[in-house]
Amino acid sequence: MRKILITNDDGIESDGIRRLAEAAKEFGEVWIVAPESQRSAASHSITLRHPIDVHPYNFSVEAVHAFSCTGTPADCVRVGILSIMPEKPDVIMSGINFGYNVACDIQYSATAGAAFEGEFQGVLSIAFSEGMTGVHEVTDKYLREIMAELIEKPYVPGQIWNVNFPHCKADECKGILRDRLVSRKSFYTDRYRPVEEFANGGVSLMVDGIFNPQSEEGTDYGAVLDNYVSVGTVRNVC
């Protein structure tokens, strides 16, 4: 039976990982090692200077092996493969992230970072993300179809699959666009706003992104802006 390792960056109690596990059960034996709490924007970082605690977790989906982890999403993949699972998984699935992972923002994404770690460990790896409106109709409609397609893909060194579901209603979705390129644009144009000034002349800053709905044709960002599901590959650093 195919063995599937699932993680995310929104935490083990998130709705997205529950829905991903429910779907993945139809395709194999599911193992979950996921952060105990929110770890968004951790990218591909790993823990080196203090221990990582891993605990069995009473997950809301039956018949899965679940563990919470104090590390980053990339740590979760490493721990799952190297210490928790009795055998190396056949596929890594990361998500379903609350918020798109498209364009240049992929560099910061811990959803993608976990998938990159899976690829680095020699495993076919897929990242799943969706918009932040809480509307799951498109994801629910296409998730199993895309999952069935991608888990049959061969492992390609240096490559992960990246899937993004638009945050529209099902009847507004125009379908699936495959072979999407990673946009060179950014989902948000970032700036920092001061939230506190200190007596020594220092300042406390908070990131304050401005939505930037501009993209190039044929890209992941362009697809979700136009209400398509985006399926494409992203290259790892090595």
mmCIF file of the C-alpha atoms, coordinates in Angstrom:
data_MODEL
# 
_entry.id   MODEL 
# 
loop_
_atom_site.group_PDB 
_atom_site.id 
_atom_site.type_symbol 
_atom_site.label_atom_id 
_atom_site.label_alt_id 
_atom_site.label_comp_id 
_atom_site.label_asym_id 
_atom_site.label_entity_id 
_atom_site.label_seq_id 
_atom_site.pdbx_PDB_ins_code 
_atom_site.Cartn_x 
_atom_site.Cartn_y 
_atom_site.Cartn_z 
_atom_site.occupancy 
_atom_site.B_iso_or_equiv 
_atom_site.pdbx_formal_charge 
_atom_site.auth_seq_id 
_atom_site.auth_comp_id 
_atom_site.auth_asym_id 
_atom_site.auth_atom_id 
_atom_site.pdbx_PDB_model_num 
ATOM 1   C CA . MET A 1 1   ? 0.000   0.000  0.000   1.00 0.00 ? 1   MET A CA 1 
ATOM 2   C CA . ARG A 1 2   ? 1.213   3.508  -0.839  1.00 0.00 ? 2   ARG A CA 1 
ATOM 3   C CA . LYS A 1 3   ? 2.487   5.394  2.217   1.00 0.00 ? 3   LYS A CA 1 
ATOM 4   C CA . ILE A 1 4   ? 1.698   9.106  2.391   1.00 0.00 ? 4   ILE A CA 1 
ATOM 5   C CA . LEU A 1 5   ? 3.290   11.593 4.799   1.00 0.00 ? 5   LEU A CA 1 
ATOM 6   C CA . ILE A 1 6   ? 1.288   14.781 5.382   1.00 0.00 ? 6   ILE A CA 1 
ATOM 7   C CA . THR A 1 7   ? 2.324   18.026 7.048   1.00 0.00 ? 7   THR A CA 1 
ATOM 8   C CA . ASN A 1 8   ? 1.393   21.714 6.889   1.00 0.00 ? 8   ASN A CA 1 
ATOM 9   C CA . ASP A 1 9   ? 2.365   25.113 8.261   1.00 0.00 ? 9   ASP A CA 1 
ATOM 10  C CA . ASP A 1 10  ? -0.974  26.184 9.766   1.00 0.00 ? 10  ASP A CA 1 
ATOM 11  C CA . GLY A 1 11  ? -0.716  23.674 12.610  1.00 0.00 ? 11  GLY A CA 1 
ATOM 12  C CA . ILE A 1 12  ? -2.014  20.188 13.183  1.00 0.00 ? 12  ILE A CA 1 
ATOM 13  C CA . GLU A 1 13  ? -5.454  21.446 14.257  1.00 0.00 ? 13  GLU A CA 1 
ATOM 14  C CA . SER A 1 14  ? -6.124  23.380 11.056  1.00 0.00 ? 14  SER A CA 1 
ATOM 15  C CA . ASP A 1 15  ? -9.080  22.590 8.846   1.00 0.00 ? 15  ASP A CA 1 
ATOM 16  C CA . GLY A 1 16  ? -6.881  22.312 5.754   1.00 0.00 ? 16  GLY A CA 1 
ATOM 17  C CA . ILE A 1 17  ? -4.785  19.409 6.999   1.00 0.00 ? 17  ILE A CA 1 
ATOM 18  C CA . ARG A 1 18  ? -7.909  17.557 8.097   1.00 0.00 ? 18  ARG A CA 1 
ATOM 19  C CA . ARG A 1 19  ? -9.434  17.870 4.634   1.00 0.00 ? 19  ARG A CA 1 
ATOM 20  C CA . LEU A 1 20  ? -6.173  16.839 2.978   1.00 0.00 ? 20  LEU A CA 1 
ATOM 21  C CA . ALA A 1 21  ? -5.919  13.747 5.174   1.00 0.00 ? 21  ALA A CA 1 
ATOM 22  C CA . GLU A 1 22  ? -9.529  12.766 4.430   1.00 0.00 ? 22  GLU A CA 1 
ATOM 23  C CA . ALA A 1 23  ? -8.823  12.835 0.713   1.00 0.00 ? 23  ALA A CA 1 
ATOM 24  C CA . ALA A 1 24  ? -5.413  11.159 0.973   1.00 0.00 ? 24  ALA A CA 1 
ATOM 25  C CA . LYS A 1 25  ? -6.892  8.182  2.856   1.00 0.00 ? 25  LYS A CA 1 
ATOM 26  C CA . GLU A 1 26  ? -8.465  7.085  -0.408  1.00 0.00 ? 26  GLU A CA 1 
ATOM 27  C CA . PHE A 1 27  ? -5.000  6.656  -1.944  1.00 0.00 ? 27  PHE A CA 1 
ATOM 28  C CA . GLY A 1 28  ? -2.929  4.994  0.751   1.00 0.00 ? 28  GLY A CA 1 
ATOM 29  C CA . GLU A 1 29  ? -1.833  4.726  4.370   1.00 0.00 ? 29  GLU A CA 1 
ATOM 30  C CA . VAL A 1 30  ? -1.636  8.214  5.870   1.00 0.00 ? 30  VAL A CA 1 
ATOM 31  C CA . TRP A 1 31  ? 0.926   9.426  8.373   1.00 0.00 ? 31  TRP A CA 1 
ATOM 32  C CA . ILE A 1 32  ? 0.833   12.966 9.749   1.00 0.00 ? 32  ILE A CA 1 
ATOM 33  C CA . VAL A 1 33  ? 3.663   14.862 11.394  1.00 0.00 ? 33  VAL A CA 1 
ATOM 34  C CA . ALA A 1 34  ? 2.639   18.498 11.673  1.00 0.00 ? 34  ALA A CA 1 
ATOM 35  C CA . PRO A 1 35  ? 3.536   21.557 13.757  1.00 0.00 ? 35  PRO A CA 1 
ATOM 36  C CA . GLU A 1 36  ? 1.784   21.935 17.077  1.00 0.00 ? 36  GLU A CA 1 
ATOM 37  C CA . SER A 1 37  ? 0.933   25.535 16.160  1.00 0.00 ? 37  SER A CA 1 
ATOM 38  C CA . GLN A 1 38  ? 1.127   28.117 13.374  1.00 0.00 ? 38  GLN A CA 1 
ATOM 39  C CA . ARG A 1 39  ? 4.435   28.152 11.437  1.00 0.00 ? 39  ARG A CA 1 
ATOM 40  C CA . SER A 1 40  ? 3.612   30.205 8.332   1.00 0.00 ? 40  SER A CA 1 
ATOM 41  C CA . ALA A 1 41  ? 6.471   31.936 6.467   1.00 0.00 ? 41  ALA A CA 1 
ATOM 42  C CA . ALA A 1 42  ? 9.079   29.638 8.049   1.00 0.00 ? 42  ALA A CA 1 
ATOM 43  C CA . SER A 1 43  ? 10.220  28.725 4.523   1.00 0.00 ? 43  SER A CA 1 
ATOM 44  C CA . HIS A 1 44  ? 12.617  25.728 4.487   1.00 0.00 ? 44  HIS A CA 1 
ATOM 45  C CA . SER A 1 45  ? 14.132  26.448 7.909   1.00 0.00 ? 45  SER A CA 1 
ATOM 46  C CA . ILE A 1 46  ? 15.054  23.586 10.246  1.00 0.00 ? 46  ILE A CA 1 
ATOM 47  C CA . THR A 1 47  ? 15.822  23.377 13.964  1.00 0.00 ? 47  THR A CA 1 
ATOM 48  C CA . LEU A 1 48  ? 19.473  22.862 14.918  1.00 0.00 ? 48  LEU A CA 1 
ATOM 49  C CA . ARG A 1 49  ? 20.124  24.281 18.391  1.00 0.00 ? 49  ARG A CA 1 
ATOM 50  C CA . HIS A 1 50  ? 17.430  22.806 20.603  1.00 0.00 ? 50  HIS A CA 1 
ATOM 51  C CA . PRO A 1 51  ? 15.473  19.544 20.756  1.00 0.00 ? 51  PRO A CA 1 
ATOM 52  C CA . ILE A 1 52  ? 12.329  18.850 18.766  1.00 0.00 ? 52  ILE A CA 1 
ATOM 53  C CA . ASP A 1 53  ? 9.474   17.328 20.772  1.00 0.00 ? 53  ASP A CA 1 
ATOM 54  C CA . VAL A 1 54  ? 7.141   14.891 19.006  1.00 0.00 ? 54  VAL A CA 1 
ATOM 55  C CA . HIS A 1 55  ? 3.948   13.548 20.577  1.00 0.00 ? 55  HIS A CA 1 
ATOM 56  C CA . PRO A 1 56  ? 1.231   11.149 19.397  1.00 0.00 ? 56  PRO A CA 1 
ATOM 57  C CA . TYR A 1 57  ? -1.836  13.172 18.500  1.00 0.00 ? 57  TYR A CA 1 
ATOM 58  C CA . ASN A 1 58  ? -5.523  12.266 18.640  1.00 0.00 ? 58  ASN A CA 1 
ATOM 59  C CA . PHE A 1 59  ? -6.294  13.439 15.117  1.00 0.00 ? 59  PHE A CA 1 
ATOM 60  C CA . SER A 1 60  ? -9.858  14.123 13.981  1.00 0.00 ? 60  SER A CA 1 
ATOM 61  C CA . VAL A 1 61  ? -9.623  11.750 10.986  1.00 0.00 ? 61  VAL A CA 1 
ATOM 62  C CA . GLU A 1 62  ? -9.802  8.055  11.779  1.00 0.00 ? 62  GLU A CA 1 
ATOM 63  C CA . ALA A 1 63  ? -7.230  5.488  10.665  1.00 0.00 ? 63  ALA A CA 1 
ATOM 64  C CA . VAL A 1 64  ? -4.273  7.851  10.321  1.00 0.00 ? 64  VAL A CA 1 
ATOM 65  C CA . HIS A 1 65  ? -1.033  7.851  12.310  1.00 0.00 ? 65  HIS A CA 1 
ATOM 66  C CA . ALA A 1 66  ? -0.687  11.390 13.662  1.00 0.00 ? 66  ALA A CA 1 
ATOM 67  C CA . PHE A 1 67  ? 2.017   13.235 15.609  1.00 0.00 ? 67  PHE A CA 1 
ATOM 68  C CA . SER A 1 68  ? 2.419   16.862 16.662  1.00 0.00 ? 68  SER A CA 1 
ATOM 69  C CA . CYS A 1 69  ? 5.868   18.423 16.455  1.00 0.00 ? 69  CYS A CA 1 
ATOM 70  C CA . THR A 1 70  ? 7.439   21.514 18.010  1.00 0.00 ? 70  THR A CA 1 
ATOM 71  C CA . GLY A 1 71  ? 9.630   22.081 14.958  1.00 0.00 ? 71  GLY A CA 1 
ATOM 72  C CA . THR A 1 72  ? 9.116   23.765 11.617  1.00 0.00 ? 72  THR A CA 1 
ATOM 73  C CA . PRO A 1 73  ? 7.214   22.140 8.738   1.00 0.00 ? 73  PRO A CA 1 
ATOM 74  C CA . ALA A 1 74  ? 10.537  21.090 7.198   1.00 0.00 ? 74  ALA A CA 1 
ATOM 75  C CA . ASP A 1 75  ? 11.482  19.566 10.566  1.00 0.00 ? 75  ASP A CA 1 
ATOM 76  C CA . CYS A 1 76  ? 8.205   17.634 10.489  1.00 0.00 ? 76  CYS A CA 1 
ATOM 77  C CA . VAL A 1 77  ? 9.102   16.069 7.155   1.00 0.00 ? 77  VAL A CA 1 
ATOM 78  C CA . ARG A 1 78  ? 12.621  15.205 8.315   1.00 0.00 ? 78  ARG A CA 1 
ATOM 79  C CA . VAL A 1 79  ? 11.380  13.735 11.596  1.00 0.00 ? 79  VAL A CA 1 
ATOM 80  C CA . GLY A 1 80  ? 8.610   11.816 9.840   1.00 0.00 ? 80  GLY A CA 1 
ATOM 81  C CA . ILE A 1 81  ? 10.944  10.244 7.287   1.00 0.00 ? 81  ILE A CA 1 
ATOM 82  C CA . LEU A 1 82  ? 14.024  9.728  9.463   1.00 0.00 ? 82  LEU A CA 1 
ATOM 83  C CA . SER A 1 83  ? 12.499  8.846  12.853  1.00 0.00 ? 83  SER A CA 1 
ATOM 84  C CA . ILE A 1 84  ? 8.731   8.222  12.881  1.00 0.00 ? 84  ILE A CA 1 
ATOM 85  C CA . MET A 1 85  ? 7.683   6.202  9.852   1.00 0.00 ? 85  MET A CA 1 
ATOM 86  C CA . PRO A 1 86  ? 8.852   2.588  9.664   1.00 0.00 ? 86  PRO A CA 1 
ATOM 87  C CA . GLU A 1 87  ? 9.480   2.947  5.940   1.00 0.00 ? 87  GLU A CA 1 
ATOM 88  C CA . LYS A 1 88  ? 10.242  5.854  3.646   1.00 0.00 ? 88  LYS A CA 1 
ATOM 89  C CA . PRO A 1 89  ? 6.993   7.380  2.304   1.00 0.00 ? 89  PRO A CA 1 
ATOM 90  C CA . ASP A 1 90  ? 6.052   7.188  -1.346  1.00 0.00 ? 90  ASP A CA 1 
ATOM 91  C CA . VAL A 1 91  ? 4.744   10.745 -1.420  1.00 0.00 ? 91  VAL A CA 1 
ATOM 92  C CA . ILE A 1 92  ? 4.788   13.889 0.725   1.00 0.00 ? 92  ILE A CA 1 
ATOM 93  C CA . MET A 1 93  ? 1.734   16.164 0.795   1.00 0.00 ? 93  MET A CA 1 
ATOM 94  C CA . SER A 1 94  ? 1.888   19.602 2.398   1.00 0.00 ? 94  SER A CA 1 
ATOM 95  C CA . GLY A 1 95  ? -1.202  21.695 3.114   1.00 0.00 ? 95  GLY A CA 1 
ATOM 96  C CA . ILE A 1 96  ? -3.938  22.501 2.432   1.00 0.00 ? 96  ILE A CA 1 
ATOM 97  C CA . ASN A 1 97  ? -2.560  25.945 3.172   1.00 0.00 ? 97  ASN A CA 1 
ATOM 98  C CA . PHE A 1 98  ? -4.839  28.802 4.196   1.00 0.00 ? 98  PHE A CA 1 
ATOM 99  C CA . GLY A 1 99  ? -3.731  31.288 1.549   1.00 0.00 ? 99  GLY A CA 1 
ATOM 100 C CA . TYR A 1 100 ? -2.155  31.004 -1.882  1.00 0.00 ? 100 TYR A CA 1 
ATOM 101 C CA . ASN A 1 101 ? 1.446   29.946 -2.381  1.00 0.00 ? 101 ASN A CA 1 
ATOM 102 C CA . VAL A 1 102 ? 2.143   31.426 -5.788  1.00 0.00 ? 102 VAL A CA 1 
ATOM 103 C CA . ALA A 1 103 ? 4.629   33.774 -7.444  1.00 0.00 ? 103 ALA A CA 1 
ATOM 104 C CA . CYS A 1 104 ? 7.624   35.050 -5.499  1.00 0.00 ? 104 CYS A CA 1 
ATOM 105 C CA . ASP A 1 105 ? 5.851   34.423 -2.197  1.00 0.00 ? 105 ASP A CA 1 
ATOM 106 C CA . ILE A 1 106 ? 6.771   30.733 -2.605  1.00 0.00 ? 106 ILE A CA 1 
ATOM 107 C CA . GLN A 1 107 ? 10.232  31.682 -1.318  1.00 0.00 ? 107 GLN A CA 1 
ATOM 108 C CA . TYR A 1 108 ? 8.757   32.388 2.130   1.00 0.00 ? 108 TYR A CA 1 
ATOM 109 C CA . SER A 1 109 ? 6.190   29.599 2.173   1.00 0.00 ? 109 SER A CA 1 
ATOM 110 C CA . ALA A 1 110 ? 6.640   26.883 4.785   1.00 0.00 ? 110 ALA A CA 1 
ATOM 111 C CA . THR A 1 111 ? 4.023   24.842 2.919   1.00 0.00 ? 111 THR A CA 1 
ATOM 112 C CA . ALA A 1 112 ? 6.371   24.805 -0.052  1.00 0.00 ? 112 ALA A CA 1 
ATOM 113 C CA . GLY A 1 113 ? 9.377   24.553 2.277   1.00 0.00 ? 113 GLY A CA 1 
ATOM 114 C CA . ALA A 1 114 ? 8.067   21.277 3.682   1.00 0.00 ? 114 ALA A CA 1 
ATOM 115 C CA . ALA A 1 115 ? 7.554   19.950 0.161   1.00 0.00 ? 115 ALA A CA 1 
ATOM 116 C CA . PHE A 1 116 ? 11.072  21.055 -0.768  1.00 0.00 ? 116 PHE A CA 1 
ATOM 117 C CA . GLU A 1 117 ? 12.412  19.094 2.201   1.00 0.00 ? 117 GLU A CA 1 
ATOM 118 C CA . GLY A 1 118 ? 10.488  16.041 1.029   1.00 0.00 ? 118 GLY A CA 1 
ATOM 119 C CA . GLU A 1 119 ? 12.052  16.398 -2.410  1.00 0.00 ? 119 GLU A CA 1 
ATOM 120 C CA . PHE A 1 120 ? 15.472  16.838 -0.799  1.00 0.00 ? 120 PHE A CA 1 
ATOM 121 C CA . GLN A 1 121 ? 14.879  13.510 0.982   1.00 0.00 ? 121 GLN A CA 1 
ATOM 122 C CA . GLY A 1 122 ? 14.186  11.868 -2.372  1.00 0.00 ? 122 GLY A CA 1 
ATOM 123 C CA . VAL A 1 123 ? 10.383  11.695 -2.211  1.00 0.00 ? 123 VAL A CA 1 
ATOM 124 C CA . LEU A 1 124 ? 7.735   12.883 -4.680  1.00 0.00 ? 124 LEU A CA 1 
ATOM 125 C CA . SER A 1 125 ? 6.342   15.998 -2.967  1.00 0.00 ? 125 SER A CA 1 
ATOM 126 C CA . ILE A 1 126 ? 3.204   18.074 -3.528  1.00 0.00 ? 126 ILE A CA 1 
ATOM 127 C CA . ALA A 1 127 ? 2.138   21.386 -1.962  1.00 0.00 ? 127 ALA A CA 1 
ATOM 128 C CA . PHE A 1 128 ? -1.576  22.282 -1.836  1.00 0.00 ? 128 PHE A CA 1 
ATOM 129 C CA . SER A 1 129 ? -2.915  25.783 -1.120  1.00 0.00 ? 129 SER A CA 1 
ATOM 130 C CA . GLU A 1 130 ? -6.167  27.719 -1.461  1.00 0.00 ? 130 GLU A CA 1 
ATOM 131 C CA . GLY A 1 131 ? -7.478  31.247 -1.053  1.00 0.00 ? 131 GLY A CA 1 
ATOM 132 C CA . MET A 1 132 ? -8.268  32.777 2.332   1.00 0.00 ? 132 MET A CA 1 
ATOM 133 C CA . THR A 1 133 ? -12.010 33.377 1.983   1.00 0.00 ? 133 THR A CA 1 
ATOM 134 C CA . GLY A 1 134 ? -12.998 30.096 3.626   1.00 0.00 ? 134 GLY A CA 1 
ATOM 135 C CA . VAL A 1 135 ? -14.859 28.997 0.491   1.00 0.00 ? 135 VAL A CA 1 
ATOM 136 C CA . HIS A 1 136 ? -13.732 25.431 -0.231  1.00 0.00 ? 136 HIS A CA 1 
ATOM 137 C CA . GLU A 1 137 ? -16.017 24.519 -3.130  1.00 0.00 ? 137 GLU A CA 1 
ATOM 138 C CA . VAL A 1 138 ? -13.323 24.469 -5.807  1.00 0.00 ? 138 VAL A CA 1 
ATOM 139 C CA . THR A 1 139 ? -10.868 22.597 -3.600  1.00 0.00 ? 139 THR A CA 1 
ATOM 140 C CA . ASP A 1 140 ? -13.500 20.007 -2.728  1.00 0.00 ? 140 ASP A CA 1 
ATOM 141 C CA . LYS A 1 141 ? -14.418 19.583 -6.390  1.00 0.00 ? 141 LYS A CA 1 
ATOM 142 C CA . TYR A 1 142 ? -10.913 19.106 -7.805  1.00 0.00 ? 142 TYR A CA 1 
ATOM 143 C CA . LEU A 1 143 ? -8.685  17.932 -4.921  1.00 0.00 ? 143 LEU A CA 1 
ATOM 144 C CA . ARG A 1 144 ? -9.083  14.178 -5.396  1.00 0.00 ? 144 ARG A CA 1 
ATOM 145 C CA . GLU A 1 145 ? -8.794  14.397 -9.178  1.00 0.00 ? 145 GLU A CA 1 
ATOM 146 C CA . ILE A 1 146 ? -5.524  16.308 -8.976  1.00 0.00 ? 146 ILE A CA 1 
ATOM 147 C CA . MET A 1 147 ? -4.217  14.159 -6.133  1.00 0.00 ? 147 MET A CA 1 
ATOM 148 C CA . ALA A 1 148 ? -4.889  10.988 -8.135  1.00 0.00 ? 148 ALA A CA 1 
ATOM 149 C CA . GLU A 1 149 ? -3.037  12.482 -11.093 1.00 0.00 ? 149 GLU A CA 1 
ATOM 150 C CA . LEU A 1 150 ? 0.024   13.741 -9.239  1.00 0.00 ? 150 LEU A CA 1 
ATOM 151 C CA . ILE A 1 151 ? 0.714   10.768 -6.982  1.00 0.00 ? 151 ILE A CA 1 
ATOM 152 C CA . GLU A 1 152 ? 1.350   8.732  -10.131 1.00 0.00 ? 152 GLU A CA 1 
ATOM 153 C CA . LYS A 1 153 ? 4.035   11.161 -11.318 1.00 0.00 ? 153 LYS A CA 1 
ATOM 154 C CA . PRO A 1 154 ? 7.656   10.011 -11.118 1.00 0.00 ? 154 PRO A CA 1 
ATOM 155 C CA . TYR A 1 155 ? 10.001  11.578 -8.604  1.00 0.00 ? 155 TYR A CA 1 
ATOM 156 C CA . VAL A 1 156 ? 12.089  14.199 -10.393 1.00 0.00 ? 156 VAL A CA 1 
ATOM 157 C CA . PRO A 1 157 ? 15.197  15.390 -8.518  1.00 0.00 ? 157 PRO A CA 1 
ATOM 158 C CA . GLY A 1 158 ? 14.999  19.090 -7.672  1.00 0.00 ? 158 GLY A CA 1 
ATOM 159 C CA . GLN A 1 159 ? 11.270  19.455 -8.377  1.00 0.00 ? 159 GLN A CA 1 
ATOM 160 C CA . ILE A 1 160 ? 8.049   19.703 -6.386  1.00 0.00 ? 160 ILE A CA 1 
ATOM 161 C CA . TRP A 1 161 ? 4.461   20.017 -7.552  1.00 0.00 ? 161 TRP A CA 1 
ATOM 162 C CA . ASN A 1 162 ? 2.566   23.124 -6.487  1.00 0.00 ? 162 ASN A CA 1 
ATOM 163 C CA . VAL A 1 163 ? -1.241  23.279 -6.590  1.00 0.00 ? 163 VAL A CA 1 
ATOM 164 C CA . ASN A 1 164 ? -3.376  26.341 -5.820  1.00 0.00 ? 164 ASN A CA 1 
ATOM 165 C CA . PHE A 1 165 ? -7.181  26.406 -5.729  1.00 0.00 ? 165 PHE A CA 1 
ATOM 166 C CA . PRO A 1 166 ? -8.930  29.750 -6.397  1.00 0.00 ? 166 PRO A CA 1 
ATOM 167 C CA . HIS A 1 167 ? -11.160 31.178 -3.686  1.00 0.00 ? 167 HIS A CA 1 
ATOM 168 C CA . CYS A 1 168 ? -14.273 31.427 -5.846  1.00 0.00 ? 168 CYS A CA 1 
ATOM 169 C CA . LYS A 1 169 ? -17.419 29.328 -5.873  1.00 0.00 ? 169 LYS A CA 1 
ATOM 170 C CA . ALA A 1 170 ? -17.430 26.111 -7.880  1.00 0.00 ? 170 ALA A CA 1 
ATOM 171 C CA . ASP A 1 171 ? -19.646 27.509 -10.651 1.00 0.00 ? 171 ASP A CA 1 
ATOM 172 C CA . GLU A 1 172 ? -17.252 30.458 -11.064 1.00 0.00 ? 172 GLU A CA 1 
ATOM 173 C CA . CYS A 1 173 ? -14.159 28.274 -11.497 1.00 0.00 ? 173 CYS A CA 1 
ATOM 174 C CA . LYS A 1 174 ? -13.095 27.934 -15.135 1.00 0.00 ? 174 LYS A CA 1 
ATOM 175 C CA . GLY A 1 175 ? -11.260 24.628 -14.684 1.00 0.00 ? 175 GLY A CA 1 
ATOM 176 C CA . ILE A 1 176 ? -7.653  23.488 -14.262 1.00 0.00 ? 176 ILE A CA 1 
ATOM 177 C CA . LEU A 1 177 ? -4.582  25.023 -15.881 1.00 0.00 ? 177 LEU A CA 1 
ATOM 178 C CA . ARG A 1 178 ? -1.544  22.755 -15.841 1.00 0.00 ? 178 ARG A CA 1 
ATOM 179 C CA . ASP A 1 179 ? 2.127   23.480 -16.489 1.00 0.00 ? 179 ASP A CA 1 
ATOM 180 C CA . ARG A 1 180 ? 1.866   26.881 -14.844 1.00 0.00 ? 180 ARG A CA 1 
ATOM 181 C CA . LEU A 1 181 ? 5.082   28.821 -14.471 1.00 0.00 ? 181 LEU A CA 1 
ATOM 182 C CA . VAL A 1 182 ? 5.979   30.613 -11.253 1.00 0.00 ? 182 VAL A CA 1 
ATOM 183 C CA . SER A 1 183 ? 5.156   34.286 -11.609 1.00 0.00 ? 183 SER A CA 1 
ATOM 184 C CA . ARG A 1 184 ? 7.958   36.792 -11.074 1.00 0.00 ? 184 ARG A CA 1 
ATOM 185 C CA . LYS A 1 185 ? 5.436   39.140 -9.487  1.00 0.00 ? 185 LYS A CA 1 
ATOM 186 C CA . SER A 1 186 ? 4.594   39.267 -5.804  1.00 0.00 ? 186 SER A CA 1 
ATOM 187 C CA . PHE A 1 187 ? 1.183   38.592 -4.290  1.00 0.00 ? 187 PHE A CA 1 
ATOM 188 C CA . TYR A 1 188 ? 1.697   41.550 -1.979  1.00 0.00 ? 188 TYR A CA 1 
ATOM 189 C CA . THR A 1 189 ? 3.893   44.630 -2.273  1.00 0.00 ? 189 THR A CA 1 
ATOM 190 C CA . ASP A 1 190 ? 5.371   44.752 1.201   1.00 0.00 ? 190 ASP A CA 1 
ATOM 191 C CA . ARG A 1 191 ? 6.111   47.756 3.336   1.00 0.00 ? 191 ARG A CA 1 
ATOM 192 C CA . TYR A 1 192 ? 6.547   48.237 7.080   1.00 0.00 ? 192 TYR A CA 1 
ATOM 193 C CA . ARG A 1 193 ? 4.493   50.527 9.245   1.00 0.00 ? 193 ARG A CA 1 
ATOM 194 C CA . PRO A 1 194 ? 5.668   51.785 12.647  1.00 0.00 ? 194 PRO A CA 1 
ATOM 195 C CA . VAL A 1 195 ? 3.577   50.580 15.580  1.00 0.00 ? 195 VAL A CA 1 
ATOM 196 C CA . GLU A 1 196 ? 5.711   51.936 18.412  1.00 0.00 ? 196 GLU A CA 1 
ATOM 197 C CA . GLU A 1 197 ? 8.609   54.338 18.853  1.00 0.00 ? 197 GLU A CA 1 
ATOM 198 C CA . PHE A 1 198 ? 11.172  53.845 21.606  1.00 0.00 ? 198 PHE A CA 1 
ATOM 199 C CA . ALA A 1 199 ? 12.935  56.409 23.750  1.00 0.00 ? 199 ALA A CA 1 
ATOM 200 C CA . ASN A 1 200 ? 16.345  55.428 22.342  1.00 0.00 ? 200 ASN A CA 1 
ATOM 201 C CA . GLY A 1 201 ? 15.281  56.297 18.801  1.00 0.00 ? 201 GLY A CA 1 
ATOM 202 C CA . GLY A 1 202 ? 14.354  52.733 17.878  1.00 0.00 ? 202 GLY A CA 1 
ATOM 203 C CA . VAL A 1 203 ? 11.074  51.706 16.321  1.00 0.00 ? 203 VAL A CA 1 
ATOM 204 C CA . SER A 1 204 ? 8.815   48.653 16.299  1.00 0.00 ? 204 SER A CA 1 
ATOM 205 C CA . LEU A 1 205 ? 7.715   47.745 12.760  1.00 0.00 ? 205 LEU A CA 1 
ATOM 206 C CA . MET A 1 206 ? 4.908   45.575 11.419  1.00 0.00 ? 206 MET A CA 1 
ATOM 207 C CA . VAL A 1 207 ? 4.776   44.229 7.878   1.00 0.00 ? 207 VAL A CA 1 
ATOM 208 C CA . ASP A 1 208 ? 1.909   45.767 5.923   1.00 0.00 ? 208 ASP A CA 1 
ATOM 209 C CA . GLY A 1 209 ? 1.367   44.194 2.505   1.00 0.00 ? 209 GLY A CA 1 
ATOM 210 C CA . ILE A 1 210 ? -0.586  45.855 -0.304  1.00 0.00 ? 210 ILE A CA 1 
ATOM 211 C CA . PHE A 1 211 ? -2.463  43.454 -2.597  1.00 0.00 ? 211 PHE A CA 1 
ATOM 212 C CA . ASN A 1 212 ? -0.917  43.448 -6.063  1.00 0.00 ? 212 ASN A CA 1 
ATOM 213 C CA . PRO A 1 213 ? -3.297  41.795 -8.585  1.00 0.00 ? 213 PRO A CA 1 
ATOM 214 C CA . GLN A 1 214 ? -0.910  41.813 -11.544 1.00 0.00 ? 214 GLN A CA 1 
ATOM 215 C CA . SER A 1 215 ? 0.634   38.766 -13.193 1.00 0.00 ? 215 SER A CA 1 
ATOM 216 C CA . GLU A 1 216 ? 2.155   37.427 -16.380 1.00 0.00 ? 216 GLU A CA 1 
ATOM 217 C CA . GLU A 1 217 ? 0.321   35.140 -18.798 1.00 0.00 ? 217 GLU A CA 1 
ATOM 218 C CA . GLY A 1 218 ? 0.839   31.423 -18.231 1.00 0.00 ? 218 GLY A CA 1 
ATOM 219 C CA . THR A 1 219 ? 1.707   31.731 -14.546 1.00 0.00 ? 219 THR A CA 1 
ATOM 220 C CA . ASP A 1 220 ? 0.397   30.318 -11.279 1.00 0.00 ? 220 ASP A CA 1 
ATOM 221 C CA . TYR A 1 221 ? -0.644  33.740 -9.996  1.00 0.00 ? 221 TYR A CA 1 
ATOM 222 C CA . GLY A 1 222 ? -2.433  34.555 -13.232 1.00 0.00 ? 222 GLY A CA 1 
ATOM 223 C CA . ALA A 1 223 ? -4.373  31.309 -13.031 1.00 0.00 ? 223 ALA A CA 1 
ATOM 224 C CA . VAL A 1 224 ? -5.846  31.884 -9.557  1.00 0.00 ? 224 VAL A CA 1 
ATOM 225 C CA . LEU A 1 225 ? -6.581  35.542 -10.322 1.00 0.00 ? 225 LEU A CA 1 
ATOM 226 C CA . ASP A 1 226 ? -8.631  34.321 -13.303 1.00 0.00 ? 226 ASP A CA 1 
ATOM 227 C CA . ASN A 1 227 ? -10.448 31.667 -11.210 1.00 0.00 ? 227 ASN A CA 1 
ATOM 228 C CA . TYR A 1 228 ? -8.537  28.641 -12.482 1.00 0.00 ? 228 TYR A CA 1 
ATOM 229 C CA . VAL A 1 229 ? -6.899  25.895 -10.452 1.00 0.00 ? 229 VAL A CA 1 
ATOM 230 C CA . SER A 1 230 ? -3.148  26.227 -10.949 1.00 0.00 ? 230 SER A CA 1 
ATOM 231 C CA . VAL A 1 231 ? -0.955  23.107 -11.235 1.00 0.00 ? 231 VAL A CA 1 
ATOM 232 C CA . GLY A 1 232 ? 2.746   23.472 -11.888 1.00 0.00 ? 232 GLY A CA 1 
ATOM 233 C CA . THR A 1 233 ? 6.239   22.580 -10.755 1.00 0.00 ? 233 THR A CA 1 
ATOM 234 C CA . VAL A 1 234 ? 8.762   24.549 -8.748  1.00 0.00 ? 234 VAL A CA 1 
ATOM 235 C CA . ARG A 1 235 ? 12.500  23.905 -8.743  1.00 0.00 ? 235 ARG A CA 1 
ATOM 236 C CA . ASN A 1 236 ? 14.442  23.345 -5.538  1.00 0.00 ? 236 ASN A CA 1 
ATOM 237 C CA . VAL A 1 237 ? 17.832  24.967 -5.014  1.00 0.00 ? 237 VAL A CA 1 
ATOM 238 C CA . CYS A 1 238 ? 19.756  21.794 -5.816  1.00 0.00 ? 238 CYS A CA 1 
# 
